[in-house]
Amino acid sequence: MIIYQSTKETFLNDILSNNIDNIINDAYVKITGRHVGQAEKSSWKNSMMYMNNVLLDTEIPAESGITIEYQIPQTSKRIDFIISGLDDNKIEHAILIELKQWSKVQLTDKDGIVSTYLGGGLREVNHPSYQAWSYAALLKWFNETVYEEGIQLNPCAYLHNYESDGIITDKFYSEYIQKAPVFLKDDLLKLREFIKKFVKHGDKDKVMYRIDGGKIKPSKHLADRLTQMLTGKEEFIMIDDQKIVYETALSLAKKSSSQNKNVLIVEGGPGTGKSVVAVNLLVKLIDLGLVSQYVTKNAAPRAVYESKLTGTLKKTEISNLFTGSGSYIGVEKNTFDALVVDEAHRLNAKSGMFRNLGENQVKEIIDASKFSVFFVDEDQKVTFHDIGEKEEIENWAKKAGAAAHHLELTSQFRCNGSNGYLAWLDEVLQIKETANTTLDNSDYDFKIVGSPNELRNIIFEKNKINNKARLVGGYCWDWVSRGNKNLTDINIPEQDFAMRWNLASDGNLWIIAPESVNEVGCIHTCQGLEVDYVGVIIGPDLIVRDGKVITDPSKRAKTDASLKGYKSRMKIHPEETAKKADSIIKNTYRTLMTRGMKGCYVYFTDKETEEYFRTSLKG
């Protein structure tokens, strides 16, 4: 979507009118029907004056194309400023410029991330070079006009208020700066030379209008690369009912259209291979030329499966294929051919940091795509805001005129294929009655240990095998180390035990980061993922008294948002709220205790609870 488009000559005249902010604003309102805040209007006025100065060079053709606020199709992302034209070999170029008014940033230890003051506080955001490069990658791999006609995209960033301090250009970000150079306050002449390197003649064939009208379809290069990434990786091989779900989903995707919408709901417990099927589906859908994305609410599964595909912990070009569940607000109906929704039980009604955006994530996903597949395990809903139930999906499918289909994944690949272990967990946690009142752990390595130090030692030893053992715990200790890495969070002084929650530096890749075995993860960093061996610390939010499992929301950490709003809800609907909180806490531990494919070791902070679990073990 193009908001403002003109030649360089017209743009300079619009600047001279001293009205450029209103010109852009009027165009934005006319095209989108929405208004922007005064802050954005001010940024237009300021940044466009700087771009005016950059373009005051007669060697940059007056007929060069100028595009402002170009919204990339199928996203809410906008490219600030684009200059288009031809080089001396008559090859078409578009220079994508990410404009920032920042004057200072702080270095982080996260790939492609800086900290800067935005909206009244310090926030972590993409480095502008990464941002510009990722936008170019999105167009390069999904816009048929760009890749079929050989249009060259040249991303860069211009921080016109930023005085060089060695931070924004730190070598830590060099990979992205090489792909998209960053120009600072004193680099006006350098930016001019960058532009003149690619644009030597005017844009007579209106590059951006052709790009904007280009068909959105994955490039063959992207499809081939994804297929190559997937081939031969054992963790993505499908067997049994995984293959049936995969082929059914592909069949529905191929025949779905705006007039024939389809929704597939796939139910499956821990370790049934939901994510394996989801990733295979994404790759095959792209190979078929269908516009698709992998969707989860939790960022951790997205980051981990992306890294497993590419073999790198760094951000990659395919990052745009992995997105959050709140990405479809305002997206036109049936924009996508297929959306693959993993961990769909974690979907929320509202989106955004303050849960005040959109109407309903299930509705928005179904509306946005001709075909959508939801992988669901209702027993893994772990917050008050999780709404991803089969009935919820069915209702929105019906309202959208989409046919709803159902399948189930039953083959067990986690917990050594032990359905008995899962049934025993449901019984012993008193989630639901099963026939498995005692556990025969001959099929699965389950052990109760008497101290957290013993638990840690076991996991350290298991992790030496292949870096696939991790410690996790109930979120009963405040995350104080988040602001001070010298502090510890999980302190059990009577056992002389102290460890930190997972560091923010590993972010969503905690479960596979090489050194993260020295930290403790929680439900938010491991749900939807697995290791070979898991060590679980069960905190005081779940205890057993006289044979009854009792949950206590007040024992959860203040920094845990899973039960946010519990107290206010109790005043209005006490019985319903207490029941839901009880379910969330039990589901949390069920989920944590099913992350290990080969074994699970557990330490209980409460001795009566430990004894209750011990009595249910055979032998």
N, C-alpha and C positions, 0 to 999 in steps of 0.2 A: 504494500500500500504506500503510495507516494503522497506526502503531504505538501511539499513545496518542490517545484521543478522549474528551472529556468536555465538560461545561459549565464556564464560568468558576467557578461556585460550587464544583463538585467539585474543580477544579484547585487552588483556594485551600485547600481542606481537605486535599488531598494534600500541599501544601506545609507546612501546619501539622503534619502527621504526622512531618515531618523525614525522610521516606523517599522523596521523589520520585525520586531517582536509581535506587533499587531497583525502584520501581514501573515506571518507563520501561524499565529493563533487563530485568525479568521479561517485560514485554510484547514487547520486541524478540526475546528468545530464543524465546518461545512462537510468535511469528509467522514469524520467519525461520529458526529453528533454528541461528542463529549467535550468537557471543558478541562483546562489544566489550571493549576494553582499559580499564584503570583510568583512563586519561587522559580517555577519552570520558565515563565515568561521572562523573568529577569535574566535567567541563564542564557536564553536565546539572545537577548539584547547584547549581553556582555560577550558571549563567545563568538557571535557573528561579527562583531567589530574586529576581533582578533583575526578571524578568517578573511575579512576584508583586507587587512594589512598584508596577510600572507599572499593574497591573490593580486596585489598591486604590482604586477610584473608583466611587462608586455610579452615576454616569452611564453607566458601561459595564455593560450589562445582565448580571445573574447568569446568564441563559439563553444568553448568547453561547457559540458553539462554540469549543472549544480543541482544536487538533490539534497533536501534537508528533511530529517525525521522520516527515513524510509523504514516502514514496519515490515520485518521479515515475515513472509507468509507462514501461517500455522503457529505463529508465536506472538507474544506481546512485546518482543524485543524490537527496539528501534535503533537504526544506525544514524548517528548524529549528522554527519556531513559526508557527501560523496561527490567527487569530481570525476567526470568521465570524458574520454576522448581517445585519440589514436596516437600510437607512437610512429616513428619514421618508417616502420615496416607495415604500417596500416593495420596493426593488431590493436583490437579494442581493449581498453583498460578502464577499470573503475577503482579509484582510490578511496578506500573506506576509512574515515577518520573518526575515532572516538574522542570526543571533546570532554575535558574535565576542568572544573574550576578549582580543584584542590590546590592547596599550597604546602601540604605536609602529609606524609604517611608514616606508618611504623612498619618495620620489617616483621614478618611472622615466620614460623618454621613450617608453614603449610604450603604445598605446591601451588604456585600461581595466585596466592592470596596476600593482600596487604590489609592493614588496619588504617582507617581514617575517620575523621569526625563527619558524620552525616546525621541529619535529623536530630541534632542535639546531643548525640552521644557517639562514643567510639564504636565503630562497627567493622567487622571483617567483610571485605568485598573482593571481587576479582581484580587482579592487577589489570590495568587498562590495556596492556599489550595482549594478555590472554583474552580479554573480552573482545577486542577487535579481531584477533585471529580466529576465535571461535565463531564469530558471526560470518566471517569470510568462508570458513569451513562448511557452515550450514548451507550457504548459497551454492558453494562449489559442488557439494555432494547431493543436493536435493533440487536444484533449479535446472531443468532440462536445457533452457536457453544458455545458461552459463557453461555447462560442460559439453553440450553439443556444438556450440558455436565458438568455443575456445576463447571466451571472454576472460581476460586476466584480472584477478582481484588482488589488490595491493593494500592490505590493512596497515594502519598505524594509529598512534595515539598522540594527541596534542594537549599537554597540560600547560596552558598559557600563563598561569599564575605561579607556577612551581619553579622555585630557584633550585638549581642543582645542589643536592646534599649527599649524593652517593647511595641513598636508600631506595628510591624508586627505580634506580638503575643498578641495584646490587646484583652481583653475579648469580645470586640465587635465582633470579628471574631471567637469566640470560637466554635460556631456551626460547622463551616467548618473545623477548625483545628482538631476537634475531628474526623471528617470523613476522613480527609487527613492531617496527621501531617506535620508540617513545621520544617525542620532542618536547622540550621544556621551555620555560620563559625566554631564555636567551637563544633558542634554536629556530627562530623564525626563518632565517636564511637557509638553514639545513632542511626545514620542511619544504620550502620553495624548491630546493634542488631535488628533493624526493619526488615532488609532484612533476617537475619538468622532465625528470628521467623517464616517465611513462606517458605523459600527456604533452604531445608536441603539435597536435592538430585537433580541430574542433570535433564535437560529437554530432556529426550530421545525421547519423542513423538512430539517434536517441537510445543509447544503450540501456538506460534505466527503465524506460517505458517497456522495452522488450523483455528485460529481466522480470519486471513486475507482471507482465502478461505470460511469463513462461510457465509451462506445465510443471507442477510439483511432483517429482518422481525420483526415487533413489537412483543414483548413477550406477552403472555396471561396475565401475572401479570400487565403489563402496561395497556393493554386494559381494564382489570377488574377495575383497579384503576381509570382510566379516566371515565368509565361508572358510577362508584360509585360517583365520584365527580360531575357529571352532573345531576344525578337522583334527581328529586324533587326540582330543583332550578327554581323558577318561571320565572326568567329573560331569561331562555333558552327554555321555552315551545314554540313550533311552532304552528301556526294556519293558516288557509286559504291558500293563495298562497305560504306561506313559506314552507309548507309541500310539495307542488307540486315541487318547486325548489329543495328541499332536496332529494326527491325520484328520480327525474330526474338525478340529479348529481350522486347519488349512482349507478343508473343503468348504466350511462355512464362510471363511474369509474370501475365497475365490468367487462365490456366488452372491455375496452381499452387495447391496447397492443402496442408494438413497431411498429407493422405493421398496427395497427388500432388506431391511435392517435385521441383524441377528445378534443375540447375546448368548454366550455360552458360560454357564456357571459350573466350575469344577471344584468339587469338595474333596478335601484330602487332609489327613492328619500330619503330624510331624514326620519328616523323612519319607514321604510318599513321592517325592520328586517334583513338587509343584514348580520350583524355581528352575530345575533342569529343563522341564518342558517349556517354561516361559522363555528362557534364553534361546533354546532351539527354535522356537516359534518366531521370535524376533528376527533372527538371522535368516530364516527361510522366507519370511514375509518380505524382507528387504530384497532378497534374491529374486523374488517374483515381481519386483517392481512396485510393490504396494507400500504406500506411505504409512509407516508404523512407528510406534514407540513402546518402550518398556516402562511401566508406571508402577511406582510404589509410594506410599506415604513416607515410610522410613528411608532415609538417605543411605543407610548402611548397606542394604542389599544392592542398591543401584551401584554404589561405588565399588563394592567387592566383585560383582559379576562383570562390571566393565573392566576392572583390573585383571580378572582371570582371563577374559577374552584377549586382552592386549598384551598381557604379561608384564605390565608396568604399573607402578603405583602412581605414576604421574597422570595429569589430565591429558586427554587425547581428543582427536577429532570426533570420535564416536560418542563423546559425552552428551551430545545433543539428542542421542537416541534414548537416553536414560533420564527420566524426568519425574518430578513429584506429582502427587495426586491433585494438587491445587492448580495445575497448569492450564486448565481448560475453561476457566471463567471467561466468558465473552468470545470464545472461539466459535466461528460459524458452524452451523450444523453440518455434519457429514464431511468435515474437512479432512479427516483421516480415513484411510481404508481399514486400518485395524489398530486397536489399542490392546496391549497385553498387560493386564493388571495383576501383579503379584501381591501377595499379602493383602488381599482385598478386604479382609476382616478389619484392617486398620484404617479404612477410609473414614473420613469425617463428614459432617454436614457442611460446616463452614470452613473456609480456607484462610490462610494468612497467619501471621504471628499472633494476632489478637482474635483469631477466629471470627472475623467480621466481614469476610469477603465471600461472594458467591452465594448460591442457594443450597446446593447439595452436590458433593463430589461425585456420587454415583450417577446422578442425573446428568451432570456436565460431561462426564466421560462417555456415557451412552449417546448423548446428543452429538458429541463431537466426532463420532466415528460410525461408519457403516456397519462395522463389526467390532465387538469388544468381548474379551474373554476375561473372566474374573476367577482367580484362584483363591479359594476361601477355606479357612479353618476357624469356625466360630468359637472354638475353645481357646483360641489365642487372642481374643479381644482383651486388651490389658489396660485400657483407660476408659474414663467416662465418655469420651468423645468418639469411641470406635462404634461405627454404625454398619459395618460391612456384613450384613446378614443376608442369607439367601432370599428371604422374603422382601427385604428392602430392594435388592437388585431386581427381583421379579416385578415389583410394583412399578419401578421407574422404566423398566423395559416395556411393560404394557402401555404406560402413558406415552412412550415414544413411538409406539406402533411397531416395536421390535419383537420378533419371535424369540422366546426364551428356551434354551436347551440345557440339559443337565447331564453331567457325567461325574464319576467318582474315581479318585485314585486310592487304591487300597493296598497295593504292594508296598511293603515296608523296607526301606533301604537304610534308615537310621536305626540306632539302637540294635545293631546286628540283626535286623529283621525281626526283632522280638515284639510281636503284638502283645505278648503276655506282659511285658514290662509296661507298655502304655496303659493296658487295662488295669494293672496293679496300681499305677500312679493315680488313675482316676478314682480307684477304690480307696487307697490310703490317704489321699488328699480330700476325700469325701466330696469329690466333684459329682460323681454319679456311681451308682452301684454296679459292680461287675462281678463276675465269678472268681476273679483273681484276688482273693483276700490275703494271700501270701505270695512272695516272689521267689521263684526258682531262678537264681542268677547264673545258672550254668550256661545260658545262651547270651548273657550280657554282663559285662564287668561292672557290677554295681557294688559300692562299698560305703559304709558309714564310718567316719573317722572321728576320733575323740578330741582332736585339736585342730585349729586353723593352720598351725605350722606344719602339721603332718599333711594336711590337704595341699598346702603350697608345695611341699617337697615332692609329693607324688606327681603333681602337675609339671613341676620343673623337670623331673626325670622323663616323663612321657613326652614332653615337648622336645627333648633332645633327639627324638626319632626323626621328626619331619616338620617341626614348627606347627603342629596341629593340636595343641593342648592349651586350654585357657581357663583362668579363674573367673567366675561370675558370682554375683551376689544379689540378694534382695536389696532394693534401694532404701535402706534404713539408716544410712549415714550421710550427712550433708557433704556436698562436694566442695570442701573448703580449699582443696589444692588447685582448683581451677584458677584461682587468682594468685596462688603462691605455691610454686612447685616444691618448695621446701617442707610443706606441711603434708601430713598423712590424713586420710579420710576414715578408713575403716580401722578403728582402734578398739582392740579387745584387750585391755591392760592386764586382766587376770590371767591371760594366756601369753602375755608378752608378745602380742601380735599387732602389727601396724602396716597397712599398705594404702596405696592411693587408688582412687578410681582411675579409669583410663584417661590418659592425657588428651587435652584438646588438640595437641599437635598431630596425633594420629587420626583424629576426626573419625570419619565413617569407615576408615580402613583398619580400625583397631584390631579386629579379629585376625587379620593376616599380617599386620606390621611386625617385623622380626623381633623387636624388643618388648612388645606389649605383654608378653608372658609375665613380666614384672609388675603388671597392673591388674586391677579387677574390673571386669566389664559389668554392665547391667542389662536389663531387658531392652533398653533403647539402642544398644550397640551390637546386640547379637541376635535379635529376633529375625527370622527368615534366613539365618545362616547356620553353619554347623562346623564343628571341629571333630577330631577323632576322640579326644577325651576332654571332659568338662569337669571342673571342680566347682561345687556350688556351696556358697555360704547362705544358710537360711537364717534370716534375722528374726527379731522379736515381733515382726508383724504377723507371723504365723506360729502359733503354739498349740499344744495339745493338753487339755485338762480332762481327766477322767474319761479318756477315750474319744473326746470330741475335738475336732479341729476348729480352732478359734482364730479368727483374723482380727487384726487391730490396726485400722487405718492411721491412728494417731502415732504409730511407731514408724511410719514412713518419713523419709527425710523431707525437710522443707523445700529442698531444691528439686524434688520429684514432682512433675506436673501430672502424673497419671491419675491422681485422685483430687486434682484441683477442683475446688467448688464443693467438696464433700460436706463441709460444715453447713454451708448455706442450703444445700439440697436436703440435708437432714431435717432442717426446720420446716421444710415444705412437704417433703415426701419421705419421712423417716424409714418406713418399712421397705419401700422400694429401693431407696438409696443404700441402706445397710446391706440388702441382698446383692445389689450390684457391686458394691465395694468388696464384699466377701468373694464374689465370683472373680473379680479382677485380681485380687491378691493370690487366690488359688491358681488361676490361669497363668499368672506370672511365674510361679514356681514350677508349674507343669511345663511351661515353655523352656525355662532355664534348664530343667532336668532332662530335657529331650534334645539338647544341642549336641550331645556327644554321640557319634556314630558307633564307637566301640566301647565306651565306658563312661560312667558317671560316678563321682565320688562326692560325698556330702558331709558337711559339718553343720551341726545345729548349735546355735547360741544358747538354746534352752534344753536342759538335760531331760526333762520329762518328755519333751517332744522327740528327742533322740531315742529314748527308750521305747516310745510308741512305735517308731519306725523299725527299730531293731526287732521287736517282737513279730513283725510281719515278714521277716526274712526266714526262709527255710534253712534249717541246719544251723 
